[in-house]
Amino acid sequence: MNIRPITAEEAMQMAREHLATTGWVAPRNESFRHLPPPPAALWLERTAEPPAAASGWTLSALAGGAPEGAVARTLDATDTAQRAELFAGLDLPGDDDAAPFAWAHRALCTSGLRVQVGGGTEQQPTQLDLQHRPSQAVEAPLLVLDIAEGAHCVLRERHAAGDAGTVQNLQMHVRLGRGASLQHLRILAPHTDDRCAHVVHAEVGEDARYVQAFVAGGSSYHLQRSQVLLGGAGASAHIAGITCAADTQFEQQVFMRHAAVRTTSHSEALVLASGTARTVANASTHIAAGADEADVRQRLAGIPLGGQPRLVLRPHLEIYHDNVQAAHGATWGALPEDALFYARQRGLDAAAARALIIEGMAQALLARAFPDAAMLDVLAQGDGLRSVLRQVLETAHG
């Protein structure tokens, strides 16, 4: 019996119906109880028909020109055949805390980009520069990035601000084959009245390594969530975030799952907040039974820079195996007085001294994520990283 394939329009409608049945993020949802997201209607509103083939993504080499060692294809999610290719190999959203965002994304996604990296060595990795610019007032971009077995890649991902008030629900799927590596720098500077939710799903294979660091500003609502599965023996991941929220909102969520032996994870956050900002940093790590010799580190820091911001730091460990190493820490408070004193001894005024210390802390976090100084310089080239860090320093001066 021949079964008619589901059309793209039917797939999008089914996602809406599923979301209507299961409901939006509940008020008591543990992951979001400190900073609840806007209601479902905001993420599902289609303001206009999308421009033809407008994925918003632009891929090039870090040094300019065509990227080598990578094959990319932009796909139209409103076309049945192309939608099937775009979502091929991606599981349907499950029932985790952020699943409503994934269902809303499936209901509204109209295009996406798939990138396959098949080359690059540790000494000379494939170097990619990926930029996204919003093309609609309410959008659901999709990126699928596959790093082949033994391939090594360096990726700078930049998000340009669109029109003020943009609503963006981005889903990203990163999959690393055995022995592969990805060094991933993300730079995000939304308008203060934008609403953004970015969810990164990463699967790390045997002896593979995924490193992600992001530098971001706050907005009316801004979520950065990374869900990492360390599924192969010897897999490792390091997620680090630098956030500056001035009278805005921001939430960082990192969920690491150790499902194999000799796996390693490191979660970091440096949250800077001022005025009436509301910020949350979550680091949650699950070590499954049988994940022998798992090694876990969590490090969260929140610094109020003025006004009456709200900072919440939430380290969390779930350990179901004995032979593991795990450590976590959370530090909340003003900049250390002794550091400010010594900086003032150099002739700096109070604002410049604070800015100098904050810059040092931000650079140290990036250096821990990317210990190769030359590679960090490559990732930081151009104005993207500097402009977002400048927001941090301006807030410190404020």
N, C-alpha and C positions, 0 to 999 in steps of 0.2 A: 504494500500500500504506500503510495506516495504522500508524503506529508508536506504541505505547503510551508516554505520557510517564513518565519516572522519578518514582516517588513520593518524598516527603521521606525516608521511612525507608530506601529503597534508596540515595538519594544519600548519606545519612549513613554507611551501611554501606560503600558504595564508597570513601568517604574513609578509613575505617578500614583497608580492605583495601589501598588504595594506600600508606598509611603503613606497614603491615606489610611490604609488598614493598620499598619504598625505604629504610626504616629511619629511626630517630630521628637527632637531631643527633649527628654522629660526633665522637669524642673529639679528632680532629685538625682539626675544622672551624675554619678560620682566624678566623672572626668570633667564635667562642666559646671559643677555646683557653685563655684566661686565666680564664674564669668559666663552666664548663660548666653547662647547665641541668639541672634534675631530669629523671628518665627519663620516657618517653612515657606510661607507665601513670598517672602523677600527673595529666596533663592530659586523660586520656580517661575517668577514673572518673566514672560517673554515680551519685551518692549517693542520689538520689530523683527522682521525677517532678517536673518544674518546675511551679510554679503557673501557672494559665491566664493567658495574655497578660501575663506578668511579664517585661518587657524590662529593668526596672531604671532606665530613662531617664526623666527629667523635664525638659521643655523649657519655659522661660518667657522673658520679656524681662528684660534686666539691671535695669531699673527696677521690675520686678514686673509682673504681669498677663500677658495673652496676647501672644505675640511677633507683631510685624507684619513683613510682607515675607518670611515663611517659612511653608512648608507641611510638616508633619511627619506621618508615619504609622508606627505600631508594627505590625510584622508577625510572624506566628507561623511560625517556620521548620519546625515539625512538620506544617504544612498544606501540601500539595503546591503549590497555586496561590499561596499567600502566600509560600512559600519561593522560588518562581520569581521573584516580583516583588521580594523582598528582595535576591536575588543578581543581578538583571538588570543586565547591562553590566559585571559584575565578572569578570575573567579567572580561570580556574582557577589555583591556585598553581603556580608554575613549579618551577625546580630551584635557586633561590638558597639561600644559607646558612640562611635562616630559613623556608624552605618547609615544614619539618616542623610548625612552629607553625601555619601556615595550614591544613595538612591536618587537624591535630588539631582546629582550630577548626571546620572544616566538618563534622567527625564529631560534634561535641558541641553546635553552635549550635542553640538552640531558639527564639530570638526576636531581633529587631533593630529598629533605628530608621533610617528614611530621612528626610532633611531636605533640602528644596529651598529655596534662597534666591534670590529673583528680583528683589529691589529693593535700595534703599540707595544713597547717593551717597558720595563721598569725604568730604564735609563732614558728612553725616548718614547714617552706615552703619546697616544693620540690626544691632541689639544683642541678642544672645542669651545666655541663661544656661542651661547644660546640666549636669545633675547625674546621676550614676549611683550607685546603691546596690546592692550585691550581693544577689541573691535566692536564691542557692544556694551550697552549700559548694564546689562545683566548677562553674564556669560559663565560657561562651564568648560574651561580648557582641559585638554587631556594630553599627557606626554607619557609615552612608553619607551623606556631606554633599556636595551639589552646589551650587556657586555659579555662577549663570548669567552669561552674557556681560555685562560691564559692571556687574555687581552688586558691592556692597561690604558686607562683614560684619565684625562684631566678635563674638568668641565666647569666653566663659569656660566652661571645662569642669572640673567638680569631681568628684572621686571620693571618696565617703564610705566610711569603713571599715565592713565588715560584721562578722560574727563572726570572732573570732581564728582563724587557720589557713585562711582562704579561699584557694582556688586560682582564678586568673582569667587566662584567655587571651583578650585583647581584640584584635580587628582593626578598624581604622578606615580608611575610604577617603574621601579628600578630593579633589574634582575642581573645578578653577577654569577657567571659560571665558575667552575672550579679554577682556582688559582688566579682569578681576575682581580683587578683593583679599579676603584673609581675615587678620585679626589674631587670633591664637588663643593664649589663655593656659590652660595645663593645671595643675591643682593636685592633687597626689596624696600622701596620708598613710596608707599601709597600716599594719596591725599588724606588729610585728617578726617574727612567725612566718608571715605570709602569703607566698604564692608568686604573683608577678605577672609577666605578659609582655604588654606593649602594643606592637603594631606598627601604625604609621601609614603608609599608602600615599598619597602625594600626587602628583597630576598637575597641572602648572601650564602653562596655555595661553599663547598669544601676549600679551605685554605684561601678563600677570597677575602678582600678587605674593602669596606665602604667607609669613607670619611666624608661627612657633610658639615660645613660651617655656614651659618647665615648671619647677615647683618641686616637688621630691619628696624623700621620706624613703626610707631603705633598708628592707629586710625580709629574710626568710630567703633569698629569691631575688627580684630585681626587675630586669626588663629594660625599657628604653624604647628602641625602635628606630624611626627615621623613614627611609623610603625615598622620595626625592623625584625625580621626573622633570621636568626643565625641557625640555618638549617643543616650546615655541613661541618664536619670535624675541622677544627682550626679556623673557623670563620671569625672575623672580627669587625667591629663597627665603632665609630666615634662620631657623635652628634654634638655640635657646639653652637650656641646661639648668643648673639649680642643684640640687645634690644634697647631702644630709647623711646620712651612713651612720655610725652608732655601733654597733659590734659586729654589723653586718649586712652585706648584700651589695647591690651596685647596679652595673648596666652601662648606659651610654648608647652607642647606636650611631646614627650619622647617615651615610646614604649618599646623596650627591648625584650625579645623572647629568645632565651638560650635553649635550643632543642637538640644540641649535639655536644660531643666531648671537646674539650680544649678550646672553647669559644671565649671571646673577650669582647667586652663592651665598655664604653666610656660615654657618659652623658654630662654635658656642661651647660650652664646658663649664666650669663651676666646681664642682669635686668636693671636698667637705669630708669627712674621714674620721677616726675615732678608735677607740681600743680595738683590737679584732681585725677591724675592717671589711676587706672585700675589694671594691675598686672598680675599674672599667675605664671609660675614655672613648675611644671610637672615632670618628674623623672620616675618612671616605673619600670622595673626589671623583673622578669619572671625566669627563674631557673628551673627547668623541668627535671623530673626524676631521670637519672641516667646521664645528665649533662656533667660528666666527670671533669674535674679541673677547670670549671668555668671561672672566669675572672671578671669581676664587675666593679666599676668605679662610677660614682655619682658626685657631682660637685655643682652646687647651686649658690649663687650670690645675688643679693638684691640691695641696691643702693638708692635711697631717697635723696634727691638733689634740691629739694625745696618744695614749699607748699605742704599739702597733706595727701600724698599719694597712698594708695593701698597696694602693698606687695605681699603676695602669698607664694611661699616656696614649699614644694611638696615632694620630697624624696620618698620612694617606696620600693621595698624589696619583697618578692615572694620566692622563697627558696625551698625546693622540694628534693634536694640532694645534699649529702653531707660533705663530700670532698670538693669544696669550692672556696674561693676567696671573694669577699664582698665588702665594700666600704662606701659609705655615703656621708655627705655633709651638706649643711645649708647655713649660710651666713647672711644675716640681714642687719643693716645698720649704716650709719654715716661713714664717710671716708675716714681712715685712721688719722688721729690727730698728730701722731708722731711723723707720718709721711707728709702731712701738710706743713708741719713745722720745718722739716728739713728742706722742703721745696721752697718755703718762704725765705729760708736762709740763703738761697741762691739769688735773691732779689726779686722774686716773682710776687705779684699781688695775689690775693686770695683766690680770685676767679681763675687766673692763669695757673696757679698751683693745682687747683682741683682738676682743671682740664688736662694738665700734664699727667697727673696720677691716673685719671680715667683712661687716657690714651694708652698709657703703659699697660693697664689691666686688659684692655681690648686687644692690644697687640700680643700680649702674652697668651691669651686664649687662642687667637688665631695660630700662633706659633706652636701651641700644643697640638692643635688639629693638623697643621701642616709643618712638621719640623724641618722639612727641606726649605731653607730660606729662599733659594733660587726659584723653587716651584711656587712659593707663596708670592714672590714678586711677579711671576708670570700671571697668576690668577688675579692679582690686584692691579694689573696694568689698566690704564684708562681712568676715567673719572667716576665710574659707578661706585666702587667701594669707598673712595675718598669722600664722595659727596654724602653718602649715608653716615660715615663716621663723623663728618663735619657736623651733622645734625646732633650727634652725641655731644660733641665738644661745645656747640652753641648752647645746648641745654645745660651743660655743666657751668658755662659762663653765666647763664640766666639765673 
